C-alpha cells in the first residue's frame, strides 16, 4: 500500500517505518546459511553477524541464549551454520535484524563432502592429470607472487628467494586471501600475471588457517582459472596438513610459502658447490683416462716390434734363410737318394743283361794256341760296346718279339720278366714253349 506524498504533505517518519515493518513482516520465516562473525552474548540474548561466504553481504542476527546453547557443537566465530530465522524491523530505531528460532551447525564433514564431490567432478574432466603438469624453469628471470596484503607469506617467499639467489626479481599482486572477495581478486591477479610475458612462474601463497578460511582456494572458478594458465603455477597454501583443490590443479605443490621459495629459486651456494663438484669429477675422469692412455701407449712402445722394428725384419730374414737352407738340404738329399737308386738300378740291369754276360765270357775266353798275339799288336777282339747308346738292336729271331717297355710281359703264361734299359733287350721266348734268348741265355737268367 502506497501513500501519495509531496513536499507540502510529507509522511511522518513513524508512518514510513511502520509501513517498512509491515512489508518485512509479510516475508515470514526462512532458512538461511552463512558464516558467524562478531559473536557476543549479553544476558539472555546472543548477538552475531551472519556473513555470506562468497559475496560481501551480512546481516545482524539475535538469538535467545537457549537456542544458541542447544546447538551441538556450539558455534563460534568462523563457523558455518544454517538458521531458521524471522525478519524483524524495529520501528523505534529503524533497524533490521533476524531473530533466530533454530540453529544448526554445518559440520566439517558436510563441507568435506561438498569438496569431495567437486574434486571428483574436476578429476573426471582431467584437470588433475599428471600429463598437464608443466616443469618449472631452472632459474626464472621474473616470478609472479599472489599473496595477502603485507602478509607473512609474502615476507617468507621474498626473503628466502633473495637469500638463495639475490638477483631474482618479483612482481607482487596483493589480494584478499579470505572472505567474500578472495576468489575474485585472486582470479583477476592470476590472469594479469599470466598475460605478462616476462613472468615465467606464478606463486599463490597464503599462511595457515581453518578449513573455512581456506575454502576460497577450493573454489571451482579459481581452480578452472589455474588449469587454463599458460604459465606454470605453484600452490603454497596453508601448512603441510592443508590440502585445498588448488594444490591438485597446480603444476607444483609446496607445503609452505618457504618451501615454495626453495622449489622455485635455486640456491646459488648449492649450485656453485655442484659446479665445483662436477668440475672436479670431470678433471678426475679426464686425468684417469689420460693416465690409462699413456700407460697403454707406453706398453705399446715397449713391444719389440716397435722398440726395434729392424730386429723383427732381421729375425724374419733369418727364418727365411733357415727355411731356404733346409729346403736345399732336403732337395739335395732327395736328389742324392734318387741318384743312388738310379745307379743301383743301372748296375742291376747291366749285371742282368745277357749281352753283358756274353761280352764277359768272350773277354775272359783264352785265345787259341799259336794264334795269340802280344798285347798291343794285331787286331783286337771286337766286343759289344759298353755304352747302350752304341748298341744296335739285335736281329729279331724266329718266333721271338722285341721288348718296348720297362716291364713287358713275356707271354700269357710265362713267369719271366726282364727290365729293359734304353728300349733294347734280347728276344726271349716264353718259358716252357721255346728255348732261347739270343746269345744262348736261358729264361731263368732272364728272370
C-alpha positions in Angstrom: 0.0 0.0 0.0 1.4 3.3 -1.0 0.5 6.9 0.0 0.7 10.0 -2.1 3.2 12.4 -0.7 4.5 15.8 -1.7 6.7 18.5 -0.2 3.5 20.1 1.0 2.1 16.9 2.5 5.0 14.6 3.7 4.5 11.5 5.7 5.8 11.3 9.2 8.9 9.0 9.7 7.0 6.8 12.1 4.4 6.1 9.4 7.1 5.2 6.9 8.9 2.9 9.3 5.6 1.2 10.2 5.0 0.6 6.5 8.5 -0.9 6.1 8.0 -3.1 9.2 4.7 -4.3 7.7 6.3 -5.2 4.4 9.1 -7.1 6.2 6.7 -8.9 8.4 4.9 -10.3 5.3 8.1 -12.4 4.5 7.6 -14.9 7.2 10.3 -17.3 8.5 13.1 -18.6 6.2 16.1 -20.9 6.4 19.4 -19.1 5.7 23.1 -20.2 5.6 26.1 -18.2 6.4 29.3 -17.8 8.5 29.2 -16.5 12.0 31.3 -13.4 12.9 31.2 -10.9 15.8 29.7 -13.4 18.2 28.8 -12.0 21.6 26.4 -12.7 24.4 24.7 -10.3 26.8 22.3 -11.5 29.3 19.8 -13.9 27.8 20.5 -12.9 24.2 23.3 -13.8 21.8 24.2 -11.3 19.1 26.1 -12.3 15.9 26.6 -11.3 12.3 25.8 -13.8 9.6 28.1 -13.2 6.6 27.7 -14.7 3.1 30.9 -16.8 2.3 31.0 -15.6 -1.3 29.6 -12.1 -1.6 30.3 -9.1 0.7 26.8 -9.2 2.3 26.0 -9.6 6.0 23.1 -9.2 8.4 22.6 -8.9 12.2 21.1 -11.9 14.0 19.8 -12.2 17.5 19.2 -15.5 19.2 17.9 -16.5 22.5 20.6 -17.9 24.7 18.7 -21.2 24.9 18.6 -21.6 21.2 22.4 -20.9 21.0 23.3 -23.2 23.8 21.1 -26.0 22.4 23.2 -26.2 19.3 25.8 -29.0 19.4 28.6 -28.4 18.8 28.3 -24.9 20.0 29.1 -22.5 17.1 32.0 -20.0 17.3 33.4 -17.2 15.1 34.0 -18.6 11.7 31.5 -21.5 12.0 29.2 -22.2 9.1 25.6 -22.5 10.3 22.1 -22.9 9.0 19.5 -20.7 10.8 15.7 -20.7 10.9 15.0 -17.0 11.2 12.3 -14.5 11.2 13.0 -11.0 9.9 12.3 -8.2 12.4 12.2 -4.4 11.9 12.4 -2.2 15.0 10.4 0.9 14.2 11.8 2.9 17.1 15.5 2.6 15.8 14.7 2.0 12.2 17.0 -1.1 12.2 16.6 -4.5 10.6 17.7 -7.9 12.1 16.9 -11.6 12.1 15.7 -13.4 15.1 17.0 -17.0 15.1 14.4 -19.6 16.0 16.6 -22.6 15.4 20.3 -23.0 14.8 22.1 -26.0 13.1 25.8 -26.1 12.5 27.2 -27.0 9.1 29.9 -29.5 10.2 33.2 -30.0 8.7 32.1 -33.4 7.4 29.4 -31.8 5.3 31.8 -29.3 3.8 34.3 -32.1 3.1 31.5 -34.0 1.3 30.9 -31.0 -0.9 34.6 -30.6 -1.7 34.9 -34.3 -2.5 32.0 -34.1 -4.9 33.7 -31.1 -6.6 37.0 -32.9 -6.6 35.5 -35.9 -8.3 33.8 -33.7 -10.9 37.1 -31.8 -11.8 39.1 -35.0 -11.8 36.7 -36.6 -14.3 37.3 -33.7 -16.6 41.1 -34.4 -16.4 42.1 -31.1 -14.6 44.3 -33.1 -12.2 46.1 -35.3 -14.7 49.8 -35.6 -14.3 50.4 -35.0 -18.1 49.0 -31.5 -17.7 51.7 -30.6 -15.2 54.5 -28.3 -16.5 58.1 -28.2 -15.3 59.4 -25.2 -13.6 62.2 -23.2 -15.2 65.6 -23.8 -13.7 66.3 -20.1 -12.9 63.2 -17.9 -13.7 64.0 -14.3 -14.5 60.8 -12.9 -13.1 58.4 -14.6 -10.6 54.8 -13.5 -10.1 53.6 -13.7 -6.5 49.9 -13.6 -5.4 49.6 -13.1 -1.6 47.8 -11.2 1.1 48.5 -7.6 1.8 51.6 -7.3 4.0 51.3 -10.9 4.9 53.8 -13.2 6.5 53.6 -15.5 3.4 54.9 -12.6 1.2 57.8 -12.0 3.5 58.7 -15.7 3.6 58.7 -16.0 -0.2 60.7 -12.8 -0.9 63.3 -13.2 1.8 64.0 -16.9 1.2 64.1 -16.4 -2.5 66.6 -13.4 -2.4 68.7 -15.2 0.2 69.0 -18.2 -2.2 69.5 -16.1 -5.4 70.0 -12.4 -4.8 69.4 -11.4 -8.4 65.8 -12.8 -8.6 63.0 -10.3 -9.3 59.3 -10.4 -8.3 56.0 -9.0 -9.5 53.8 -9.0 -6.4 50.0 -8.8 -6.6 48.4 -8.2 -3.1 44.9 -9.5 -2.9 42.3 -10.7 -0.3 43.1 -14.3 0.6 40.0 -15.0 2.6 36.5 -13.7 2.7 33.9 -13.0 0.0 36.3 -11.1 -2.2 39.2 -13.6 -2.2 38.1 -15.7 -5.2 37.5 -12.8 -7.5 40.7 -10.9 -6.6 43.0 -14.0 -6.7 41.5 -15.0 -10.1 41.9 -11.5 -11.5 45.6 -11.3 -10.3 46.3 -14.7 -11.8 45.0 -13.7 -15.2 47.0 -10.5 -15.1 50.3 -12.2 -14.3 49.6 -15.0 -16.9 49.2 -12.3 -19.6 52.6 -10.8 -18.7 55.2 -12.5 -21.0 58.1 -11.6 -18.6 56.7 -13.7 -15.8 58.0 -17.2 -16.0 56.3 -18.8 -12.9 53.4 -17.8 -10.6 53.3 -18.5 -6.9 50.0 -18.3 -5.0 50.9 -18.1 -1.3 48.8 -18.0 1.9 49.5 -18.8 5.5 47.7 -21.4 7.5 44.1 -21.2 8.7 40.9 -23.1 9.3 39.1 -25.1 6.7 36.6 -22.2 6.3 39.5 -19.7 5.8 41.0 -21.9 3.0 37.7 -22.5 1.2 38.3 -19.8 -1.5 41.3 -21.9 -2.7 38.9 -24.8 -3.3 36.5 -22.7 -5.3 35.7 -24.1 -8.7 36.2 -20.7 -10.5 39.7 -20.4 -9.2 40.6 -24.0 -9.9 39.5 -23.7 -13.5 41.4 -20.4 -13.9 44.6 -22.1 -12.7 44.1 -25.0 -15.2 43.8 -22.5 -18.0 47.0 -20.7 -17.3 49.9 -20.9 -19.8 52.5 -20.1 -17.1 53.5 -22.7 -14.5 51.7 -22.2 -11.2 53.0 -23.1 -7.7 50.5 -23.6 -4.9 51.7 -22.7 -1.4 48.5 -22.6 0.7 48.5 -23.2 4.4 50.6 -25.9 6.0 51.5 -29.5 5.3 48.2 -30.9 6.5 46.1 -28.4 4.5 45.1 -29.6 1.0 42.8 -27.4 -1.0 41.8 -28.2 -4.5 44.3 -25.6 -5.8 47.1 -28.0 -4.7 45.8 -30.7 -7.1 45.4 -28.5 -10.1 48.7 -26.5 -9.7 51.8 -27.7 -11.6 53.8 -27.9 -8.3 52.6 -28.1 -4.7 54.6 -26.5 -1.9 53.8 -27.3 1.7 54.5 -23.8 2.9 55.5 -20.4 1.3 59.1 -21.0 2.4 59.1 -24.4 0.6 57.7 -22.6 -2.5 60.7 -20.3 -2.5 63.1 -23.3 -2.3 61.3 -25.1 -5.2 61.2 -22.0 -7.5 64.6 -20.4 -6.9 67.8 -22.5 -6.8 70.4 -21.9 -4.1 73.4 -20.1 -5.5 75.7 -21.6 -2.9 74.5 -25.1 -3.7 74.8 -24.5 -7.5 78.4 -23.2 -7.1 79.2 -26.3 -5.0 77.6 -28.5 -7.6 79.7 -26.8 -10.3 82.9 -27.4 -8.4 82.0 -31.0 -7.8 81.2 -31.6 -11.4 84.4 -29.8 -12.5 86.5 -31.9 -10.1 84.8 -35.0 -11.2 85.4 -34.2 -14.8 89.0 -33.4 -14.0 89.4 -36.8 -12.3 87.8 -38.6 -15.1 89.9 -36.9 -17.7 93.1 -37.5 -15.7 92.3 -41.1 -15.2 91.6 -41.5 -18.9 94.9 -39.8 -19.9 96.8 -42.0 -17.4 95.3 -45.1 -18.9 96.0 -44.0 -22.4 99.6 -43.1 -21.5 100.1 -46.5 -19.9 98.7 -48.2 -23.0 101.0 -46.1 -25.2 104.0 -46.9 -23.1 103.2 -50.6 -23.2 102.8 -50.5 -27.0 106.0 -48.6 -27.5 107.9 -51.1 -25.3 106.9 -54.0 -27.5 109.8 -55.4 -29.6 108.0 -54.8 -32.9 108.0 -51.0 -32.2 111.1 -50.7 -29.9 113.4 -52.3 -32.6 111.5 -52.7 -35.9 114.7 -53.7 -37.8 115.3 -56.6 -35.4 112.0 -58.1 -36.3 112.9 -57.9 -40.0 116.2 -59.5 -39.3 114.6 -62.3 -37.4 112.2 -62.9 -40.3 115.1 -62.8 -42.7 117.0 -65.4 -40.6 113.9 -67.6 -40.6 113.6 -67.3 -44.4 117.3 -68.2 -44.8 116.9 -71.2 -42.4 113.9 -72.4 -44.4 115.8 -71.9 -47.7 118.8 -73.9 -46.4 116.5 -76.6 -45.1 114.8 -76.8 -48.4 118.1 -77.1 -50.2 119.3 -79.8 -47.9 116.1 -81.7 -48.3 116.2 -81.4 -52.1 119.9 -82.4 -52.2 119.2 -85.4 -50.0 116.3 -86.4 -52.2 118.4 -86.0 -55.4 121.3 -88.0 -53.9 118.9 -90.8 -52.9 117.4 -90.8 -56.3 120.8 -90.8 -58.0 121.9 -93.8 -55.7 118.7 -95.6 -56.6 119.3 -95.0 -60.3 122.9 -96.1 -60.1 121.9 -99.3 -58.3 119.1 -99.9 -60.7 121.5 -99.4 -63.7 124.1 -101.7 -62.2 121.4 -104.3 -61.6 120.2 -104.0 -65.2 123.8 -104.2 -66.6 124.5 -107.2 -64.4 121.4 -109.0 -65.5 121.8 -108.1 -69.2 122.5 -111.3 -71.5 124.8 -109.3 -73.8 126.9 -108.3 -70.8 127.3 -112.0 -69.9 128.3 -112.8 -73.5 130.8 -110.0 -73.6 132.3 -111.1 -70.3 132.7 -114.6 -71.5 134.3 -113.5 -74.7 136.7 -111.3 -72.9 137.6 -114.0 -70.4 137.9 -116.9 -73.0 141.6 -117.8 -73.7 143.0 -117.3 -77.2 143.9 -120.5 -79.3 147.4 -121.7 -79.1 149.6 -120.3 -81.9 147.2 -117.5 -82.7 147.8 -115.4 -79.6 149.2 -112.0 -80.3 151.3 -110.0 -78.0 149.4 -107.3 -76.2 149.0 -104.2 -78.2 149.7 -105.9 -81.5 147.4 -107.1 -84.1 143.7 -106.9 -84.3 141.8 -106.6 -81.1 138.7 -108.6 -80.5 135.5 -106.6 -81.2 133.2 -106.7 -78.2 129.8 -105.2 -77.8 130.1 -101.6 -76.6 129.5 -100.8 -73.0 127.6 -97.7 -73.9 124.0 -98.7 -74.5 123.7 -95.9 -77.0 126.2 -97.6 -79.3 124.4 -100.9 -79.1 122.5 -101.9 -82.1 119.2 -103.8 -81.6 119.7 -107.5 -82.4 118.1 -109.2 -85.2 114.6 -110.4 -84.5 114.9 -114.2 -84.0 112.4 -116.5 -85.4 109.4 -116.9 -83.1 110.6 -114.0 -80.9 109.4 -110.4 -80.2 111.0 -107.1 -79.3 110.5 -105.6 -75.8 109.4 -102.0 -75.9 108.7 -101.1 -72.3 110.5 -101.4 -69.0 108.1 -104.1 -67.8 106.9 -106.0 -70.8 105.4 -109.3 -70.0 106.9 -112.2 -71.9 103.7 -114.1 -72.6 100.3 -115.0 -71.4 101.6 -118.0 -69.4 105.2 -117.1 -68.9 106.6 -116.3 -65.4 109.8 -114.5 -66.5 110.3 -110.7 -66.6 113.1 -108.6 -67.8 114.0 -105.0 -67.1 114.8 -103.1 -70.2 117.4 -100.3 -70.5 117.3 -97.7 -73.3 114.5 -99.5 -75.0 116.6 -102.6 -76.1 116.6 -106.1 -74.8 117.3 -109.6 -76.2 114.4 -111.5 -77.5 113.2 -114.0 -75.0 111.0 -117.0 -75.8 108.2 -118.0 -73.4 109.2 -120.3 -70.6 108.3 -123.8 -71.4 107.4 -123.1 -75.0 110.6 -122.2 -76.8 114.2 -122.1 -75.7 116.3 -119.4 -76.1 117.5 -116.0 -75.5 119.6 -114.6 -78.3 123.1 -115.4 -77.4 122.2 -118.7 -75.6 120.9 -117.4 -72.3 118.1 -119.3 -70.6 114.8 -117.9 -69.5 115.8 -118.5 -65.9 118.6 -116.0 -66.3 116.2 -113.5 -67.9 114.1 -113.9 -64.8 
